[in-house]
Amino acid sequence: MWKDTPSRCRRRDGKVGLMAGSLWLILLMVVLPAVNPAHLQGTFEVDEFFRFLHKFGFQKTEKHSQKDTEWDTFGYIYGNITSQVNFTVPVTLAVLDKRSFLEYYANRNDYDRDVACQRMFDKLDKIVYSRACNPHAEADYLRRVPCERGKLCVDEDTRENVVPGSQFTFVISDPNVPRFWYVSMVACYQNISTCQWHQYDYRKYHTEPPRIDFDITLVNGNPNRQSLSFFNPLLFHFSFDRQNTLEMYLIFFVVYLLMVPLQIYAVRLQKHPVTRLFTVSLVLEFVSVCLLLTHTIRYAMNGEGDEKLAVMGDIFDIFSRTSFMLILLLLAKGWAVTRLQISVSSWILLMVIWIPYCAIHVLLYIWNRTEVDIISDIDEYQTWPGWLVLACRSTMMLWFLWELRTTMKYEHSSQKLDFLLHFGASSLVWFIYLPIVAIIAVNVSPLWRYKLLLGITNSADCLAYCVMMGLLWPNRAGQYLLLTGTNFGGMDELDEFNEAPHIVHRDSDTLHSSNGDLDAVDDYLDNEDDDEIETLVLSTDDLLHAGSNSFGVGSGGSKPLSLHNGSALNGGIGKGGRSFD
């Protein structure tokens, strides 16, 4: 009766995993919406009533900063807003800081649109400049749009303050702290005679809802002077919370660019499933960094980037981290440390737990991009899918510790026990860092939180890859790992045997206590399958260093028990020229 071997199961799982990963990538690129870039282009239909456009962090304005100089650190919002239809009365473009925006945003859903407009602008009327209704106010937060083609918006009274080629310009200055600003459009207009706000009811003026075309750019720095500053191209289009991410990705790209060729060289010298799986995980992370770096470079150039590359990079990063976790679990179970193979049942149990964990990770990513309100100041780990992922990661960590404890319980080699101890300690740090960082990030300002999470998670993963690469390096791994090849057929029957080294002690003691009884030795040899004896691994110090009557082993680790023609054990026991070596 034909039966799946572990190697066949792994090959099948690999094909299925590859197909599933490809389907996930295609689905995500089609379904997920594009994240708002710093260069906004689109259309607003007035029957939508309200459209949130973007949230952008502007840097702190330096005290010595001056306009139209290379030291200009003001924030700028500029662009064009036009329509092919003549509006009887204009609608409103609002650029608000967080304190002013939250109440304005909360009142948008009133059933009576006129009431909604009045409530949205109730407090803003007291602080926002209006030539007709509040000429003494200093806050310049609103623009009446659309603007007439080829001309400035009606609220722009000084052409020198407008970026060339634009119809309007907002200059953001905050000398105290960096802050988020929120850009939105709403179908409300202010009656100049009564100073009351009303909904723009297009049905009174048009048969169909008119459209407004907008092209808006948000930058940190003067758009007219960006070529004068060496650092501006790296910060210009980036929101404050995303600044310096380009340099971060460049650093990791260089590190992985050195690591990947070295690991490919190593895996060619040492062809084993463990090293191959680690190589796949490392290459996935390198591909992720390349895709994200490409997107970030394009974003730095045009404020838009390539959102498909960003989505693919994030998904490759998820696959890389989850596959690395799979390697840790396999090593904790003793694969390539105390045993040469893992049973089919163990593989099935591992896949039943690991595959749902990967799916939950991807679902968290989808949730974070589609369901989390960009206006809120929460990150992905402050949502219920984020809590679920952290709980699953903690559960996997406990399972890892259980498997490692079981492996160490049945391992007697001091050299391997020392390796397992250090491996477990370093892996535990990798498992637990994310929950700790997620808890700390709750108390960090949203302006710094994204960079904190990105920097720590990528640094921790990179360090983990470096450590694992050192452990699996060919001239080191032989000291404590059984990376002898991939042909481990017929090892399923020996799993229980390898898990209980004390059984091997009793068998070996029986052989040594024969005291020259050749018939007893031959009976033992005849009852054992030669192939199984050739691949049986002795993994305890008692067998490795039993003295003059022990089996000879090399300094590189445990040596398989084998049969060949040669000198006899204990000075020549055995008949037919057979002996133990």
N, C-alpha and C positions, 0 to 999 in steps of 0.2 A: 504494500500500500504506500503510495507516494505521500510524502510529508514535507511541509515547508521547513527548511533549515533556517537558522537565524540569519545567515548571510543572504538567503533568498528574501526573507522578510525585510531585511534592511534595504535591499535593492528595490523592492516593491514600494516600501515606505518612502524611499527617496524619490521615486518617480511620481508617486501620488502627491508628495509634498511639493515637488517642483510645479506640477500642474495646478495644485491649489494656490500656490503663491502667485503664479501667473494670472489666474482668474481674479485673485484679490487685487492685483495691481490694475488690471483692466477695469474692474468694477469701481475702484476708488477714483481713478482718473476720470471716469464718466460721471459718477454720482456726486463727488465732492465739489462744492462751490469754490471758486477762486477766492483767496484771501485778499482783502482790499489792499492794493498797493499804495505807494506814496503818489503815484500819478493816476488820478481818477478820471476815467472816461465812461460816459454812459448817457442814459436818457431817463428823465423823470416825467411821469405822466401825472397830471394834477389830480386825477381821480384816486391816486394812491394816498393822497392827503399828506403823508409824512414819509420821508426817506432818510434813513441814517446812512451817511456816506463813509465816514472814516473817523478813527480814533488815532491821534498822533501825539507822541511825546516830544515836546520842545525842550531843548537844553537850557540850562541856566545862562542868562545873559551876563557876560562879564562887564564889570564896571567901566573898564577902559574901552569897551566896544563902541564903535562908531559906524554909522551907515556908510556904505560905499567905500569901505577900506578892507584890507586883507584881514583885519582883526574883527570883522563884523560877525557877531555870534547871535544876532537876532534870528527869530524864526519867521518864515515867509509862507503865506498861502496866497496863491495867485492863479489866474487862469481866465477862461472865457465861458460865458453862459449865454446862449442865444436860443432863438426859436424861429421856426418858419411861419408861425402864426402870431398875429398881433394880439397882445394881451390888453384887455380893457383896463385892468388894474394889475400891478405886479404881485408876484408871490415873494417868499422870503428865503434867503440863504442865511443861515445862522452859524457863527463860529463862536463856541462858548467854552469856558473853562469848566472843570468838573462841578464846582459849587453852583454855578448858574445853570448848568445843563440838567442836573438830576431832576429838579422839580419841573422844568420845562418838558423833559422827556416823559415824566410820570403822568402828565395831564393830557397826553396826546390821544388817549383811547376813549375820551368821553363820547357818548352816543351823539350828542348834539355838537356838530363840528364848530358852530359859532361859539358855543360855550367853551369848547376845547381850546380854540384860538385865544379867547380872552384869558383863560386860566394859564395857558402856556406862557403868555407874555405879560402877565399881571405884575410880577416882581421885576422883570426885565425892563419894563417901561420906566422904572424909577432910576435905573443906572445906565441905560443904553442911550447913546446920542441919537437924536432925531431933529432934523432942521426945523420941523414944524411943531413938534410936540414936546421935545426936551432938548433944547439947543445948548444948555449949560452942562450936560453930562459929558463925561470924558471917555466912557467905554464905547468903543467903535466895534460892535459885535455883529451888526446886521447889514445885509445888502438886499436892495430890491432888484429882483431878477424876473424875466430875462433882460439882458442888455441889448441895445440896438446894435446890429452888426456894424463893425468898423468903428464903433465909438465906445467911450468909457461908460461904465455903469453910472446911473444918475447920482449915486451917493459918493462918487469919486470926484472931488472938486479940485484936486491938485495933481496934474499929470506927472510931475516929478516923483511923486510917491508910488506910482504904478510901474510895475516891472514892464519893460518894453515888450510889445506883442500881446499884452494881457489887457482885459477890460476892468479888472479889479485886483486889489492887493490888500492883504491883511499883514501887518507887521506885529509879531508876537514878541513882547519884551517882558521878562520876569527875572529881575536881578537877585531874587532870593533863592529859589529852588526850581529844578525842572518840573514841568507839569504836563499832564495830558490835556489836550484840547479836542473838542468834538465838533465835527462838521455835519450839518444836516440841511435838508430842504423841506419846507412845509408850505402847503397851499393856504396860507393865511396872508392877509394884507391889512394895513392900517389905514383907516379912514382919516385923511388929513384934517378934515374939518372937525370931527368929533374925537379924534385920537383913540377910537375904539377899534379892536381887532375883529375881523370877520373871516369866515371861510370863503375861499375863491370857488364859487359854485359855477363851474364851467357851463352848466346847462342853461344859464341865463344868457350866455354869450356865444356858445359854440354848439354844434350838433354832436361833435365827438370831442373827447378829452384832448386838449392840446399837449404837445410834448415839448420839453425843454432839454436841449443838448448841452452837456457840461464837459469841460476839460479843465481839471483842477490839479495843481501840483502843490505838495507840501514838502518843505525842505528845512533843514537846520543850516543856516548860513545864507549869505547874500547870493542870489542866483546870477547877479551881474559880475561877481568877483570870485567865483569859485575857482578859477584857474590860478589865482594868486596864492592860494594856500595849499601847501603840500598835503595836509591832512584832510582837507575838505572832501575829496572824492571818496574817502573811506567813511565819512560821516554824513555827507550831504543829504542823500535821500532817505537815510535811516531814521526811524523814530528813536527817541532817546533810549527806550528799553531794548532796542535791537542794535544799538551802536556797538562796535568792536566785535560783532559776530563774524565779520569777514576775516579779521585777523585770527580769530580763534579757529575757524575752519582751515585757514592756511597752515597754521601750526600742526593741526592734526593730519592734514594732507601730507605734509613733509614726513611726519613720523611714520604714518602707514606706508608711504612710498618707500621707506627703507625697510620696514618690517615684512611687507608682502613678498618681495623677491627672496629675502632670506628664508622665509617659511616655505616657499615653493622649492627652494634648493633643499631644505631639510626634509620635506615630504618625499622628494625623489630618492633620498638616501634611505629613508625609513618608511616604507610603504606599509602603513597599518591603518585600520579604520579610525582609531583615535586621532592620529595626526591628520588624516584626510578630513575628518569632520571639523577639526580645529581650523584647518586651512580654509575650508568653505566658510566658516564663521568669520574668519579674519578678512577674507576677500569680500564678503557681503558688507562688512563694515567699511572697507576701503571704497567700495562702489558707492555706498551711502554718502560718505564724505565727499567724494568726487561730484556726485549729483547736487548735493546741497551747496558745495562750493561754487559750482557753475551757476546755479540759481542766484546765489548771493552776489557773485561778480556782476551778473547781468542786472540785478536789482540796483547795485551801486552805480551802474552806468545809466540806466534809464528810469529807475524808480518802479519798474514793473516786474522784472525777472521772468522766470518761466515756472509757473505754478505746477505744471505736470512733473517737472524735474524735482521740485520740492516734495511733492507727494510720493514719488518713487523713492527718493532718498530717505524719507521718514519710514516707509514700509520696509526697505532694505535694512534700516537700522533696527527695527523691531525684530525682523527675522534673524539678524545677527545676534542680538542679545538673547533671544529665546534659544537659539541653537547653542550658544555658549553655556547657557544654563543646562541644556541637555548633556553637554560634555561633563560638566561638574557632577551631575547625577550619576552618569555612567561610571565615572571614576570612583565616586563614593560607594557604588555597588561592588567595587573591586575589579571592574573590567580592566584588563591589562596591568593590574597591580597584584592581585592574588589569584586571578583566574584568567584563562585565555578566552572565555566565551561566556555569554549570558543566555540563559534559557529563553525559549519562545514565550513562555508565560510571563517572564520578567519584562520582555520587550513589549508585550501587549499591555501590561499594567502601566508601564512607563508612557506609552503612547496615549493611553486612555486619559491620563492626567495631563501630559504635556501639550497635546494638541488643543484641548479646550483652553488651556492657559494662553496659547498663542492667539486663539480666536478672540478671547477677552481683551487681549492687548490691542488687537486691530479694531475691535468695537469701541474701545476707549478712544482711539485716535479719531474714528469717525464721529463719535459723540462730541469730542472736543472741538471739531471743526464745524459741526452743523447745529448742535444744540446749545452750546455754551454761548451766552450773550456776550458779544465783544465789548459791550459797554460795562459789564461787570468787571471787577478787579480780581476775579478768581482764576486759578490755573487749573490744569486738568486733574490734579490730585486733590482738588477741593470739591469734586463732583462725586456722585455715587459710583459711577464706573471707575473713577480713580481710586476710591476707597476699596472697591472690589479687587482691582489689580494689586494694590498694596497688600490686601488680605491674602490673595492668592500667592503673592511672592513670599510672604511670611510663612504660609503653609508649606510652600516648596522648600523653604529654608529648613523648617522642622523636619520634613521628610529627608532632606539631604543629611541632616545631623543623625537621624535614625539609621539610615543606610550606612553612613560612615562608622557609626558605633558598632553596628553588626559586623562590618568588614574587619574592623580592628579587633573585635572580640575573637575572631577565628584566625587572626594573623599572629604568628609567633616570631617573625623575623624582626629583630630590633631595627634594622636598617629601614625596612618598609614601614614599620610602625612610626618611626621618626618622620618619614616622608608623609604618611597619612596625617600625622598630627599637624605638621606645618601646612600641608595642603588644606586641611579642614579649617585652620585658623584664617588663612588668607581668603579662602572661599567664603567663609562666614562674613568677613568684612564686605565682600562684594554683594552678598545677599542683603545685608542689613543697611547699607548706606542709603539706598533710595527711600525707605520709610523714614529714616532719620532726617534726611534732607527735605523731604516733603513736609514734615512737621515743622522744621525750622523755617521753611519758605513761607508758611502762613503768616509769620510775624515780620516778613520782609516787605518793603514797599514794592508795589507792582512795577515801579519804574526800574527796579533792580532785580526783581524775582526771576524773570525769564533768563537773563544772563547768568544768574546764580545757578539755576537748575541745569541750563545747557552746559556751563563750564564744568560743574562738578560731575554730572553724569557722564559726559564725554571723557573727562580726565580719568574717572574711576574705571570706565570700560577700557580705555587705552592702557592703563596700568595693569589691569587684569590680563589683557592680551599679552603684554610684555612678560608678565610672570609665567603665564601658561606656555608661552613660546620658549622661555628658558627651561622650564621643567621638561618639555618634550624635545629639547634639542638632542640630536642623535648621540653625541658623546657623553651626555649626562643621563638621559632617560634609561639607559641600560643598567644603571646602578639600582634602580628601584622599580622599573616598569618592564613588563613582558611584551615588548614591541618587537616580536620576532617574525612577523609576517601575517598574512591573511588567510592561509590555508589551515583552518581549524575545524575541518569536518569531523563529525563524530564526537564532538565534545559535549553534547547535551547530556549524555549519560554520566559525565564526570562532574557536573555542577555541584551535586551534593557532596561528592568526594572532595572537591577542592575547597568547599566551605567548611570542612571538618578535618583539619590537618592532623588531629590526634589519631584518626583512623590510620593515616599513613604511618604514624609512629608505631602503631601496633604491628602493622604488616612488616615494616622494616625491621622491627625488633625480632619478629619471627624468623626472618631470613638470617639475621646475625646470630641468633641463638641455635642455629642448626648445627654449628660446630663441625662442619665437614660432612653433614648428612646430605650426600649428593642426590639421593633419590627424592628427598623432601623438596630440595630446590627445584629439581626437574619437574615435579608434580605442580609446583607453584607456577613455573614458567609455562608449562603446557596448558594450564587452565586460563591463561590470560591472552587476550588478543594483542598481537605485536603492535598494531597501529595505535591502540590505546596507550600501551606502555611507552611508546615513543613520544607521545604528546603529554604525558602526565607530568605536572609541575609540582615540585616539592618546594614549599614556601616558608619553612620554619628554620630557625637557627640550629635547632637540634639536628636536623637533617643536613643542613649546609655545612656545619662545623662539628661533626660527630667524632672527629679524631681520625685515627688510622683506619678504622673500619667504616668510615662514612663514604658516601659517593663523592667523587671529585666534581667540583664546581669551579667556574671561573669567577673572577672578581667582579664581573659585570652583573651579577644577580643569580637567581636560581637557574639551574640547568636541568633540562628534561632528563628523565630516566630513560636509558636506551640500551639496546642489546647490540653487540657486534662481536666479531671474532677477535680475540686478543688474550691478554694475560688474565688469569682467573682472580676473582675477588679473594682477599685474605691468602694470598700466596698461591692461587690457582685452583679454587674450587669450581665445580661444574664439569659437565662432560660434553663431549662433542665440540670442545673448543669454545663454548659460550661463556661469557663472563659479564659482570656488571662494570660499567665505567661511569 
